[in-house]
């Protein structure tokens, strides 16, 4: 059982409830609880919904390789568009 799942169950939350509070798909919660990764942005949203630090919620997950793909499109310089 992951730390995220332990926290969620302790708070009597269903995956869908946590997903809704965090603004992420329920599949993201499921993947995380099954040992898969996610974006740093999703991890931050989930931790915020739980009112806990990211490193506490995901202390058993390596987020060092997590990418925030949602910001990729917004970080490019629009003046470079042809």
C-alpha positions, 0 to 999 in steps of 0.5 A: 500500500502506498503512502498516498493510499494510506492517507486517503483511506485514513481520511475515508476518501474514495479515489474519485473524491480525492481526484475531484478535490485535486482536480485530476482524473481518478485514473491518476490516483489509481495509477499512483496507488499502483506504483506508477508515476505522475507529473509533478503538477499532479503530485502538487495538486493532490498534496494540496488537496490533502493539505500536506507537503508533497514529500510527505504524501509521496515519500515512497515515490521517486518524483525526481524524474517527474515532468510537468508536461502541462507547462511545456506549451506555456513556457515557450515564447509565443513571439517565436511562432511562425 
